[in-house]
Amino acid sequence: MAALGGTGAKVGINYLKYYGKRALAGGSDSSQEAHARELDEQNASTIYDTFSKLKGGPLKLAQMLSIDKNLLPRAYADQFVQAQYSVPPLSYPLVVRTFQRDFGKEPLDLFDAFGREAASGASIGQVHKASLKGKDYAVKVQYPGVAESLKSDLRVVKPIALRVLGLRERDVDQYFREVETRLLEETDYTMELERSLHLSKASAHLENIRFPKYHPELSSRHILTMEWIDGEPLDRFADGKASQEKRDLIGQALWDFYSHQVHELNLFHADPHPGNFLVSEDNLCVLDFGCTKQITQEFYRKQFRFLDPNLPGNPALLEEALRDLDVIIKSDTEKEISQIMTLCRTWLDLLALPFRSGTFDFGDPGFLKAIYDMGEENRKADHLRTMKGQRGSPDTIYVNRAFFGLYSLLGRLRSRVKVSLPEWLK
C-alpha cells in the first residue's frame, strides 16, 4: 500500500506538470496531443515500475491488460507488455525457503544441480533450471506470500485500474471477482499440475503440439517441476526469418490447440502470451497451464452462437442472442439498444471473419489494425462509457482474452490457417 501510495503521488505530480505545460502551450491541437501522450508515457512507466516490483496481483493485472491492446492507451500497452517477459527476479535464499517449507529440504537435496539464477520470471513465480540423474528439469517456484496477499493486492490496485480504463466500479465488480478467482487458482500449483496433466493428455493427439512431462513427486503447492524443453521463444520465432511454410505449420498447431480445448473440452488455456510457448523443431510446445478456464455447455452455446453466419443479418435473432448473454439489459432505452446492435454487428463482421474464410491469412496487417482501430474508437466513445449496468457474463473475460491473444499471436506469426465453424453451427 505504501508503494502504491507513492506511485499515486508521482502520478499526481505528473498531472500537475501536464496541466502546467498545457496552459503554457496554448490551445493548438498538436501540442495538446503531444502533452497528453507524454503524460500517458510518464504515468505508464511509473505504474509499471511499481507493479513489477510488487509482482503478484498487480503484475498479473498488467500482464492481462497487455494482451488486449484495445483496453489501454498505447503508452500503457507498450509498458505493460513487459510483464510477459521482463520481471525482477526473486533472490535465491527465498527460493530455498520455499523448498524448505514445502519439502523440508533445500533444492540441492532433491536435485543434482539447481540454478541459483532464474531462467525466466513472471507475475506469480519464476523458473529455475535443475538436473537429476542426467535429465534436465524446469522448476517453477512461486513467490512467497503471493496467494496470501492477492486479495488485498487487487483491492488496492483496483482504483488505479478503473482510473486507467475509465470504468465505474459498480459496473465491473463481477468481472473483478472473476479475475480474482482465476488469479487465486493460479497460485495453487497442485491444481495447475492436475489440469496440466489432464489437458496435455486430452490434447496429445493434436499434430505438431508438444507438452512437457510433469513430475508430481517433485511438485507441491508452491513448486511445480516439469521436463526442460529446449526451443525458441514464440515471439523470437515470430519476429525471425522462419519460412512461410514453418509459420503456417506453427500457426495451425496453435489454432488447433485452442479450437480443440474451447469447442470440444470447454476447458482451455487462458493465458495466450508468447512467454508460455516455445518452438522446437516442427512443434509448438505449451509450457504453462497456470491460467485455465472451465465454461459450462450452456454458456458455450450462448457465447459461440455469435459465430452463426445468419445472426448479423437477422436483427431479431441478434437481439435475442445479446439479451441471452446480458449484453442488452432490461433497463436499456431504444436508443441504447440500437447503439449496441450496431456496434455488435460491426464487431461480428470483423471478429468472425476468420471462421467464414476457409483459410485465413492472419499476416494481413489490415485485419489486426482494423480490430485495434475499432477498439480504440470504442474506448473513447462517450456513449458506451456512460451506459449503466453490469453487461455480459463474467465468463466472457477469459474467452475473449483467449481469442484476442490467439489472433494477436497468429498476426505476429503471419500465419495462414485453415479455419472452420464448430460442427453445430455449420
C-alpha positions as a Markdown table, in Angstrom:
| # | Residue | x | y | z |
|---|---|---|---|---|
| 1 | Met | 0.0 | 0.0 | 0.0 |
| 2 | Ala | 2.9 | 2.3 | 0.7 |
| 3 | Ala | 4.4 | 1.6 | -2.7 |
| 4 | Leu | 1.1 | 2.2 | -4.5 |
| 5 | Gly | 0.6 | 5.3 | -2.4 |
| 6 | Gly | 3.9 | 6.7 | -3.5 |
| 7 | Thr | 3.0 | 5.8 | -7.1 |
| 8 | Gly | -0.2 | 7.7 | -6.8 |
| 9 | Ala | 1.7 | 10.7 | -5.6 |
| 10 | Lys | 4.0 | 10.5 | -8.6 |
| 11 | Val | 1.1 | 10.2 | -10.9 |
| 12 | Gly | -0.5 | 13.3 | -9.3 |
| 13 | Ile | 2.7 | 15.3 | -9.8 |
| 14 | Asn | 2.8 | 14.2 | -13.5 |
| 15 | Tyr | -0.8 | 15.6 | -13.9 |
| 16 | Leu | 0.3 | 18.9 | -12.3 |
| 17 | Lys | 3.2 | 19.1 | -14.8 |
| 18 | Tyr | 0.8 | 18.2 | -17.6 |
| 19 | Tyr | -1.7 | 21.0 | -16.7 |
| 20 | Gly | 1.1 | 23.5 | -16.4 |
| 21 | Lys | 2.5 | 22.6 | -19.8 |
| 22 | Arg | -0.9 | 22.7 | -21.4 |
| 23 | Ala | -1.6 | 26.1 | -20.0 |
| 24 | Leu | 1.7 | 27.4 | -21.3 |
| 25 | Ala | 1.3 | 25.8 | -24.7 |
| 26 | Gly | -2.0 | 27.4 | -25.6 |
| 27 | Gly | -4.8 | 25.7 | -27.4 |
| 28 | Ser | -3.2 | 24.1 | -30.5 |
| 29 | Asp | -4.4 | 20.5 | -31.0 |
| 30 | Ser | -1.0 | 19.1 | -31.9 |
| 31 | Ser | 0.7 | 20.5 | -28.7 |
| 32 | Gln | -2.2 | 19.3 | -26.6 |
| 33 | Glu | -2.0 | 15.8 | -28.0 |
| 34 | Ala | 1.8 | 15.7 | -27.5 |
| 35 | His | 1.5 | 16.7 | -23.9 |
| 36 | Ala | -1.3 | 14.1 | -23.4 |
| 37 | Arg | 1.0 | 11.4 | -24.9 |
| 38 | Glu | 3.8 | 12.5 | -22.6 |
| 39 | Leu | 1.5 | 12.3 | -19.6 |
| 40 | Asp | 0.4 | 8.7 | -20.5 |
| 41 | Glu | 4.0 | 7.7 | -21.0 |
| 42 | Gln | 5.2 | 9.0 | -17.7 |
| 43 | Asn | 2.3 | 7.6 | -15.8 |
| 44 | Ala | 2.5 | 4.2 | -17.5 |
| 45 | Ser | 6.2 | 4.0 | -16.7 |
| 46 | Thr | 5.6 | 4.9 | -13.1 |
| 47 | Ile | 2.8 | 2.4 | -12.6 |
| 48 | Tyr | 4.6 | -0.4 | -14.3 |
| 49 | Asp | 7.8 | 0.1 | -12.3 |
| 50 | Thr | 5.8 | -0.3 | -9.1 |
| 51 | Phe | 3.8 | -3.3 | -10.4 |
| 52 | Ser | 6.9 | -5.1 | -11.5 |
| 53 | Lys | 8.5 | -4.8 | -8.0 |
| 54 | Leu | 5.3 | -5.9 | -6.2 |
| 55 | Lys | 4.7 | -8.9 | -8.5 |
| 56 | Gly | 1.6 | -11.0 | -7.7 |
| 57 | Gly | -1.7 | -9.4 | -8.4 |
| 58 | Pro | -0.5 | -6.0 | -9.7 |
| 59 | Leu | 1.9 | -7.5 | -12.1 |
| 60 | Lys | -0.6 | -10.2 | -13.3 |
| 61 | Leu | -3.2 | -7.5 | -13.9 |
| 62 | Ala | -0.6 | -5.6 | -16.1 |
| 63 | Gln | 0.1 | -8.8 | -18.0 |
| 64 | Met | -3.6 | -9.5 | -18.6 |
| 65 | Leu | -4.3 | -5.9 | -19.8 |
| 66 | Ser | -1.3 | -6.0 | -22.2 |
| 67 | Ile | -2.8 | -8.9 | -24.2 |
| 68 | Asp | -5.8 | -6.9 | -25.5 |
| 69 | Lys | -4.4 | -3.6 | -26.7 |
| 70 | Asn | -7.9 | -2.3 | -27.2 |
| 71 | Leu | -8.3 | -1.8 | -23.4 |
| 72 | Leu | -5.4 | 0.6 | -22.8 |
| 73 | Pro | -4.0 | 3.8 | -24.1 |
| 74 | Arg | -0.9 | 3.0 | -26.3 |
| 75 | Ala | 1.6 | 4.1 | -23.7 |
| 76 | Tyr | 0.2 | 1.7 | -21.1 |
| 77 | Ala | 0.0 | -1.2 | -23.5 |
| 78 | Asp | 3.7 | -0.6 | -24.5 |
| 79 | Gln | 4.8 | -0.6 | -20.9 |
| 80 | Phe | 2.6 | -3.4 | -19.6 |
| 81 | Val | 3.7 | -5.8 | -22.3 |
| 82 | Gln | 7.0 | -6.1 | -20.4 |
| 83 | Ala | 5.0 | -8.1 | -17.8 |
| 84 | Gln | 5.1 | -11.0 | -20.3 |
| 85 | Tyr | 8.9 | -11.2 | -20.3 |
| 86 | Ser | 10.9 | -8.9 | -18.0 |
| 87 | Val | 10.4 | -9.3 | -14.3 |
| 88 | Pro | 12.8 | -8.6 | -11.4 |
| 89 | Pro | 13.9 | -12.0 | -10.1 |
| 90 | Leu | 13.3 | -13.4 | -6.6 |
| 91 | Ser | 16.5 | -13.8 | -4.5 |
| 92 | Tyr | 17.9 | -17.3 | -4.1 |
| 93 | Pro | 17.5 | -17.5 | -0.3 |
| 94 | Leu | 13.8 | -17.0 | -0.7 |
| 95 | Val | 13.7 | -19.9 | -3.2 |
| 96 | Val | 15.5 | -22.1 | -0.7 |
| 97 | Arg | 13.0 | -21.1 | 2.0 |
| 98 | Thr | 10.1 | -22.2 | -0.3 |
| 99 | Phe | 11.7 | -25.6 | -0.7 |
| 100 | Gln | 12.2 | -25.9 | 3.0 |
| 101 | Arg | 8.6 | -25.1 | 3.7 |
| 102 | Asp | 7.1 | -27.5 | 1.2 |
| 103 | Phe | 9.6 | -30.4 | 1.2 |
| 104 | Gly | 11.6 | -29.9 | 4.4 |
| 105 | Lys | 14.7 | -29.9 | 2.1 |
| 106 | Glu | 16.8 | -27.5 | 0.1 |
| 107 | Pro | 16.9 | -27.6 | -3.7 |
| 108 | Leu | 20.2 | -29.5 | -3.8 |
| 109 | Asp | 18.8 | -32.1 | -1.5 |
| 110 | Leu | 16.4 | -33.0 | -4.3 |
| 111 | Phe | 18.4 | -32.3 | -7.5 |
| 112 | Asp | 22.0 | -32.9 | -8.5 |
| 113 | Ala | 22.2 | -29.3 | -9.8 |
| 114 | Phe | 19.9 | -26.3 | -9.4 |
| 115 | Gly | 20.5 | -22.9 | -11.0 |
| 116 | Arg | 20.7 | -20.1 | -8.5 |
| 117 | Glu | 19.6 | -17.5 | -11.1 |
| 118 | Ala | 16.1 | -17.7 | -12.5 |
| 119 | Ala | 15.9 | -18.8 | -16.1 |
| 120 | Ser | 12.7 | -16.8 | -16.5 |
| 121 | Gly | 10.3 | -14.9 | -14.3 |
| 122 | Ala | 6.6 | -14.0 | -14.4 |
| 123 | Ser | 4.0 | -12.5 | -12.1 |
| 124 | Ile | 3.2 | -15.4 | -9.8 |
| 125 | Gly | 6.5 | -17.4 | -9.9 |
| 126 | Gln | 9.9 | -17.9 | -11.6 |
| 127 | Val | 11.5 | -20.8 | -13.3 |
| 128 | His | 14.9 | -22.4 | -12.4 |
| 129 | Lys | 16.8 | -25.0 | -14.5 |
| 130 | Ala | 17.7 | -28.1 | -12.5 |
| 131 | Ser | 19.1 | -31.6 | -13.3 |
| 132 | Leu | 18.8 | -35.0 | -11.8 |
| 133 | Lys | 20.4 | -38.3 | -13.0 |
| 134 | Gly | 21.3 | -36.8 | -16.3 |
| 135 | Lys | 17.9 | -35.2 | -17.0 |
| 136 | Asp | 17.1 | -31.5 | -17.1 |
| 137 | Tyr | 14.0 | -30.1 | -15.4 |
| 138 | Ala | 12.2 | -26.7 | -15.3 |
| 139 | Val | 11.2 | -25.9 | -11.7 |
| 140 | Lys | 8.6 | -23.2 | -11.2 |
| 141 | Val | 8.9 | -21.6 | -7.8 |
| 142 | Gln | 6.1 | -19.4 | -6.5 |
| 143 | Tyr | 6.9 | -16.1 | -5.0 |
| 144 | Pro | 6.4 | -16.2 | -1.2 |
| 145 | Gly | 3.2 | -14.7 | 0.1 |
| 146 | Val | 1.6 | -14.2 | -3.3 |
| 147 | Ala | -1.5 | -16.3 | -2.5 |
| 148 | Glu | -2.0 | -14.7 | 0.9 |
| 149 | Ser | -1.6 | -11.1 | -0.4 |
| 150 | Leu | -3.5 | -11.5 | -3.7 |
| 151 | Lys | -6.9 | -10.3 | -2.5 |
| 152 | Ser | -5.5 | -7.2 | -0.7 |
| 153 | Asp | -3.3 | -6.5 | -3.7 |
| 154 | Leu | -6.2 | -6.4 | -6.1 |
| 155 | Arg | -8.3 | -4.3 | -3.7 |
| 156 | Val | -5.6 | -1.7 | -3.6 |
| 157 | Val | -4.8 | -1.9 | -7.4 |
| 158 | Lys | -8.5 | -1.8 | -8.4 |
| 159 | Pro | -8.9 | 2.0 | -8.2 |
| 160 | Ile | -5.8 | 2.5 | -10.4 |
| 161 | Ala | -7.1 | 0.0 | -13.0 |
| 162 | Leu | -10.6 | 1.7 | -13.0 |
| 163 | Arg | -8.9 | 5.1 | -13.5 |
| 164 | Val | -6.7 | 3.9 | -16.4 |
| 165 | Leu | -9.7 | 2.1 | -18.1 |
| 166 | Gly | -12.2 | 4.9 | -17.4 |
| 167 | Leu | -14.7 | 2.4 | -15.8 |
| 168 | Arg | -17.2 | 2.6 | -12.9 |
| 169 | Glu | -16.7 | 0.1 | -10.1 |
| 170 | Arg | -20.4 | -0.9 | -9.8 |
| 171 | Asp | -20.5 | -1.8 | -13.5 |
| 172 | Val | -17.4 | -4.1 | -13.5 |
| 173 | Asp | -17.5 | -5.6 | -10.0 |
| 174 | Gln | -18.5 | -9.1 | -11.2 |
| 175 | Tyr | -15.5 | -9.0 | -13.7 |
| 176 | Phe | -13.1 | -8.2 | -10.9 |
| 177 | Arg | -14.4 | -11.1 | -8.9 |
| 178 | Glu | -13.9 | -13.4 | -11.9 |
| 179 | Val | -10.3 | -12.2 | -12.3 |
| 180 | Glu | -9.7 | -12.7 | -8.6 |
| 181 | Thr | -11.0 | -16.2 | -8.7 |
| 182 | Arg | -8.7 | -17.1 | -11.7 |
| 183 | Leu | -5.7 | -15.5 | -10.1 |
| 184 | Leu | -6.2 | -17.4 | -6.9 |
| 185 | Glu | -6.3 | -20.6 | -8.9 |
| 186 | Glu | -3.0 | -19.7 | -10.5 |
| 187 | Thr | -1.4 | -19.7 | -7.0 |
| 188 | Asp | -2.4 | -23.3 | -6.5 |
| 189 | Tyr | 0.3 | -25.3 | -8.2 |
| 190 | Thr | -1.5 | -28.6 | -7.1 |
| 191 | Met | -4.5 | -27.6 | -9.3 |
| 192 | Glu | -2.2 | -26.5 | -12.1 |
| 193 | Leu | -0.5 | -29.9 | -12.0 |
| 194 | Glu | -3.8 | -31.7 | -12.3 |
| 195 | Arg | -5.0 | -29.5 | -15.1 |
| 196 | Ser | -1.7 | -29.7 | -16.9 |
| 197 | Leu | -1.8 | -33.5 | -16.8 |
| 198 | His | -5.5 | -33.6 | -17.9 |
| 199 | Leu | -5.2 | -31.1 | -20.8 |
| 200 | Ser | -1.9 | -32.4 | -22.1 |
| 201 | Lys | -3.4 | -35.9 | -22.2 |
| 202 | Ala | -6.7 | -34.8 | -23.8 |
| 203 | Ser | -4.8 | -32.8 | -26.4 |
| 204 | Ala | -2.0 | -35.3 | -27.1 |
| 205 | His | -3.5 | -36.4 | -30.4 |
| 206 | Leu | -3.1 | -32.9 | -32.0 |
| 207 | Glu | -0.4 | -32.6 | -34.7 |
| 208 | Asn | 2.7 | -30.5 | -34.0 |
| 209 | Ile | 1.8 | -29.9 | -30.4 |
| 210 | Arg | 4.2 | -30.9 | -27.6 |
| 211 | Phe | 3.8 | -30.8 | -23.8 |
| 212 | Pro | 6.4 | -31.3 | -21.1 |
| 213 | Lys | 6.3 | -34.3 | -18.9 |
| 214 | Tyr | 5.3 | -33.4 | -15.4 |
| 215 | His | 6.7 | -34.8 | -12.2 |
| 216 | Pro | 4.3 | -34.9 | -9.2 |
| 217 | Glu | 6.9 | -36.4 | -7.0 |
| 218 | Leu | 9.0 | -33.2 | -7.3 |
| 219 | Ser | 6.0 | -30.8 | -7.1 |
| 220 | Ser | 4.0 | -29.2 | -4.3 |
| 221 | Arg | 1.5 | -26.4 | -3.6 |
| 222 | His | 4.2 | -23.8 | -4.4 |
| 223 | Ile | 6.6 | -25.7 | -6.6 |
| 224 | Leu | 5.9 | -27.3 | -10.0 |
| 225 | Thr | 8.5 | -29.5 | -11.7 |
| 226 | Met | 8.4 | -30.5 | -15.4 |
| 227 | Glu | 10.6 | -31.6 | -18.2 |
| 228 | Trp | 13.0 | -29.0 | -19.5 |
| 229 | Ile | 12.4 | -28.3 | -23.2 |
| 230 | Asp | 14.9 | -26.5 | -25.4 |
| 231 | Gly | 13.4 | -24.3 | -28.1 |
| 232 | Glu | 13.0 | -20.8 | -29.4 |
| 233 | Pro | 10.6 | -18.5 | -27.6 |
| 234 | Leu | 7.5 | -18.0 | -29.7 |
| 235 | Asp | 8.0 | -14.2 | -30.0 |
| 236 | Arg | 11.6 | -14.6 | -31.2 |
| 237 | Phe | 10.5 | -17.2 | -33.7 |
| 238 | Ala | 7.7 | -15.0 | -35.0 |
| 239 | Asp | 10.0 | -12.0 | -35.4 |
| 240 | Gly | 12.7 | -14.0 | -37.0 |
| 241 | Lys | 13.3 | -15.3 | -40.5 |
| 242 | Ala | 11.2 | -18.5 | -40.5 |
| 243 | Ser | 9.8 | -19.6 | -43.8 |
| 244 | Gln | 6.1 | -19.1 | -44.6 |
| 245 | Glu | 5.7 | -22.9 | -44.5 |
| 246 | Lys | 7.0 | -23.1 | -41.0 |
| 247 | Arg | 4.9 | -20.1 | -39.9 |
| 248 | Asp | 1.8 | -21.8 | -41.2 |
| 249 | Leu | 2.7 | -25.0 | -39.5 |
| 250 | Ile | 3.2 | -23.5 | -36.1 |
| 251 | Gly | 0.2 | -21.2 | -36.5 |
| 252 | Gln | -2.1 | -24.1 | -37.5 |
| 253 | Ala | -0.9 | -26.0 | -34.4 |
| 254 | Leu | -1.7 | -23.0 | -32.2 |
| 255 | Trp | -5.2 | -22.6 | -33.8 |
| 256 | Asp | -6.0 | -26.3 | -33.5 |
| 257 | Phe | -4.9 | -26.3 | -29.9 |
| 258 | Tyr | -7.3 | -23.6 | -28.9 |
| 259 | Ser | -10.1 | -24.8 | -31.1 |
| 260 | His | -10.0 | -28.3 | -29.6 |
| 261 | Gln | -10.0 | -27.1 | -26.0 |
| 262 | Val | -12.7 | -24.4 | -26.4 |
| 263 | His | -15.1 | -26.2 | -28.7 |
| 264 | Glu | -14.6 | -29.8 | -27.6 |
| 265 | Leu | -13.3 | -29.8 | -24.0 |
| 266 | Asn | -14.9 | -26.5 | -22.8 |
| 267 | Leu | -11.7 | -26.2 | -20.7 |
| 268 | Phe | -8.9 | -24.2 | -22.1 |
| 269 | His | -5.6 | -22.5 | -21.7 |
| 270 | Ala | -6.5 | -18.9 | -21.0 |
| 271 | Asp | -3.1 | -17.2 | -20.9 |
| 272 | Pro | -2.1 | -16.8 | -24.6 |
| 273 | His | 1.1 | -14.7 | -24.3 |
| 274 | Pro | 4.3 | -15.6 | -26.1 |
| 275 | Gly | 6.2 | -16.5 | -22.9 |
| 276 | Asn | 4.0 | -19.6 | -22.5 |
| 277 | Phe | 5.1 | -21.2 | -25.8 |
| 278 | Leu | 8.3 | -22.4 | -27.4 |
| 279 | Val | 9.0 | -23.6 | -31.0 |
| 280 | Ser | 11.1 | -26.8 | -31.0 |
| 281 | Glu | 11.8 | -28.2 | -34.5 |
| 282 | Asp | 8.3 | -28.6 | -36.0 |
| 283 | Asn | 6.4 | -28.5 | -32.7 |
| 284 | Leu | 4.7 | -25.8 | -30.7 |
| 285 | Cys | 5.5 | -26.5 | -27.1 |
| 286 | Val | 2.9 | -25.4 | -24.5 |
| 287 | Leu | 4.8 | -24.7 | -21.2 |
| 288 | Asp | 2.3 | -23.3 | -18.8 |
| 289 | Phe | -1.2 | -24.2 | -17.8 |
| 290 | Gly | -1.3 | -21.8 | -14.8 |
| 291 | Cys | -4.4 | -20.0 | -16.1 |
| 292 | Thr | -7.2 | -22.2 | -17.4 |
| 293 | Lys | -10.9 | -21.5 | -17.7 |
| 294 | Gln | -13.8 | -24.0 | -17.5 |
| 295 | Ile | -17.0 | -23.0 | -19.1 |
| 296 | Thr | -20.4 | -24.7 | -19.0 |
| 297 | Gln | -22.1 | -26.1 | -22.1 |
| 298 | Glu | -24.9 | -23.6 | -21.6 |
| 299 | Phe | -22.6 | -20.6 | -21.6 |
| 300 | Tyr | -20.6 | -22.0 | -24.5 |
| 301 | Arg | -23.7 | -22.2 | -26.7 |
| 302 | Lys | -24.7 | -18.7 | -25.8 |
| 303 | Gln | -21.2 | -17.2 | -26.5 |
| 304 | Phe | -20.4 | -19.0 | -29.7 |
| 305 | Arg | -23.9 | -18.6 | -31.1 |
| 306 | Phe | -22.5 | -15.3 | -32.4 |
| 307 | Leu | -20.5 | -17.2 | -35.0 |
| 308 | Asp | -23.8 | -18.2 | -36.6 |
| 309 | Pro | -23.5 | -16.6 | -40.1 |
| 310 | Asn | -27.3 | -15.9 | -40.1 |
| 311 | Leu | -27.1 | -13.8 | -37.0 |
| 312 | Pro | -25.7 | -10.4 | -38.2 |
| 313 | Gly | -28.4 | -10.1 | -40.9 |
| 314 | Asn | -31.3 | -11.0 | -38.7 |
| 315 | Pro | -32.0 | -8.2 | -36.1 |
| 316 | Ala | -34.5 | -10.3 | -34.1 |
| 317 | Leu | -32.1 | -13.2 | -33.7 |
| 318 | Leu | -29.2 | -10.9 | -32.9 |
| 319 | Glu | -31.1 | -9.0 | -30.2 |
| 320 | Glu | -32.2 | -12.3 | -28.7 |
| 321 | Ala | -28.6 | -13.5 | -28.6 |
| 322 | Leu | -27.5 | -10.3 | -26.9 |
| 323 | Arg | -30.2 | -10.5 | -24.3 |
| 324 | Asp | -29.4 | -14.1 | -23.6 |
| 325 | Leu | -25.8 | -13.1 | -22.8 |
| 326 | Asp | -27.0 | -9.9 | -20.8 |
| 327 | Val | -25.2 | -7.6 | -23.2 |
| 328 | Ile | -28.6 | -5.9 | -23.7 |
| 329 | Ile | -30.3 | -5.5 | -20.3 |
| 330 | Lys | -33.9 | -4.6 | -19.3 |
| 331 | Ser | -33.2 | -1.0 | -18.4 |
| 332 | Asp | -31.8 | -0.1 | -21.8 |
| 333 | Thr | -33.6 | 2.5 | -23.8 |
| 334 | Glu | -34.4 | 2.0 | -27.5 |
| 335 | Lys | -31.5 | 4.3 | -28.4 |
| 336 | Glu | -29.1 | 2.3 | -26.3 |
| 337 | Ile | -30.3 | -1.0 | -27.8 |
| 338 | Ser | -29.9 | 0.4 | -31.3 |
| 339 | Gln | -26.3 | 1.6 | -30.5 |
| 340 | Ile | -25.4 | -1.9 | -29.0 |
| 341 | Met | -26.9 | -3.7 | -32.0 |
| 342 | Thr | -25.0 | -1.5 | -34.5 |
| 343 | Leu | -21.7 | -2.0 | -32.5 |
| 344 | Cys | -22.1 | -5.7 | -32.3 |
| 345 | Arg | -22.9 | -6.2 | -36.0 |
| 346 | Thr | -19.7 | -4.3 | -36.8 |
| 347 | Trp | -17.7 | -6.4 | -34.4 |
| 348 | Leu | -19.2 | -9.6 | -35.6 |
| 349 | Asp | -18.4 | -8.9 | -39.2 |
| 350 | Leu | -14.8 | -8.3 | -38.2 |
| 351 | Leu | -14.0 | -10.9 | -35.5 |
| 352 | Ala | -15.9 | -13.7 | -37.1 |
| 353 | Leu | -14.2 | -13.2 | -40.4 |
| 354 | Pro | -11.6 | -16.0 | -40.0 |
| 355 | Phe | -14.4 | -18.5 | -39.3 |
| 356 | Arg | -16.0 | -17.7 | -42.6 |
| 357 | Ser | -13.0 | -17.8 | -44.8 |
| 358 | Gly | -11.9 | -21.4 | -45.0 |
| 359 | Thr | -8.2 | -20.4 | -44.9 |
| 360 | Phe | -7.4 | -17.1 | -43.3 |
| 361 | Asp | -4.3 | -15.1 | -43.6 |
| 362 | Phe | -3.5 | -13.6 | -40.2 |
| 363 | Gly | -0.5 | -11.9 | -41.8 |
| 364 | Asp | -2.7 | -9.4 | -43.4 |
| 365 | Pro | -1.8 | -6.3 | -41.3 |
| 366 | Gly | -5.2 | -4.7 | -42.2 |
| 367 | Phe | -7.1 | -7.3 | -40.1 |
| 368 | Leu | -5.4 | -6.7 | -36.7 |
| 369 | Lys | -5.2 | -2.9 | -37.4 |
| 370 | Ala | -9.0 | -2.8 | -38.0 |
| 371 | Ile | -9.5 | -4.6 | -34.7 |
| 372 | Tyr | -7.2 | -2.2 | -32.8 |
| 373 | Asp | -8.6 | 0.9 | -34.5 |
| 374 | Met | -12.2 | -0.1 | -33.7 |
| 375 | Gly | -11.2 | -0.9 | -30.1 |
| 376 | Glu | -9.6 | 2.5 | -29.7 |
| 377 | Glu | -12.6 | 4.2 | -31.2 |
| 378 | Asn | -14.9 | 2.3 | -28.8 |
| 379 | Arg | -12.7 | 3.0 | -25.9 |
| 380 | Lys | -13.0 | 6.7 | -26.5 |
| 381 | Ala | -16.8 | 6.6 | -27.2 |
| 382 | Asp | -18.6 | 8.6 | -24.5 |
| 383 | His | -22.0 | 6.9 | -25.3 |
| 384 | Leu | -20.5 | 3.5 | -24.5 |
| 385 | Arg | -18.8 | 4.5 | -21.3 |
| 386 | Thr | -22.0 | 6.2 | -19.9 |
| 387 | Met | -24.2 | 3.1 | -20.4 |
| 388 | Lys | -25.0 | 1.9 | -16.9 |
| 389 | Gly | -25.3 | -1.7 | -15.6 |
| 390 | Gln | -23.3 | -4.9 | -15.5 |
| 391 | Arg | -23.3 | -6.3 | -19.0 |
| 392 | Gly | -22.4 | -9.7 | -20.2 |
| 393 | Ser | -21.4 | -12.8 | -18.3 |
| 394 | Pro | -18.0 | -12.6 | -16.4 |
| 395 | Asp | -17.2 | -15.9 | -18.2 |
| 396 | Thr | -16.7 | -13.8 | -21.4 |
| 397 | Ile | -13.5 | -12.3 | -19.9 |
| 398 | Tyr | -11.3 | -15.3 | -20.4 |
| 399 | Val | -12.9 | -16.5 | -23.6 |
| 400 | Asn | -12.3 | -13.0 | -25.1 |
| 401 | Arg | -8.8 | -12.9 | -23.6 |
| 402 | Ala | -8.0 | -16.3 | -25.2 |
| 403 | Phe | -9.2 | -15.3 | -28.7 |
| 404 | Phe | -7.8 | -11.8 | -28.7 |
| 405 | Gly | -4.5 | -13.3 | -27.6 |
| 406 | Leu | -4.8 | -16.0 | -30.2 |
| 407 | Tyr | -5.5 | -13.5 | -33.0 |
| 408 | Ser | -2.6 | -11.4 | -31.8 |
| 409 | Leu | -0.1 | -14.3 | -31.8 |
| 410 | Leu | -1.2 | -15.5 | -35.2 |
| 411 | Gly | -0.9 | -12.0 | -36.5 |
| 412 | Arg | 2.7 | -11.8 | -35.2 |
| 413 | Leu | 3.4 | -15.2 | -36.7 |
| 414 | Arg | 1.9 | -14.0 | -40.0 |
| 415 | Ser | 0.3 | -17.5 | -40.3 |
| 416 | Arg | -2.2 | -18.7 | -42.9 |
| 417 | Val | -4.5 | -21.0 | -41.0 |
| 418 | Lys | -7.3 | -23.4 | -42.0 |
| 419 | Val | -10.4 | -22.4 | -40.0 |
| 420 | Ser | -13.9 | -23.7 | -39.9 |
| 421 | Leu | -17.0 | -23.2 | -37.8 |
| 422 | Pro | -17.8 | -25.7 | -35.0 |
| 423 | Glu | -19.9 | -28.6 | -36.3 |
| 424 | Trp | -23.1 | -27.5 | -34.6 |
| 425 | Leu | -23.1 | -24.1 | -36.4 |
| 426 | Lys | -22.5 | -25.5 | -39.9 |
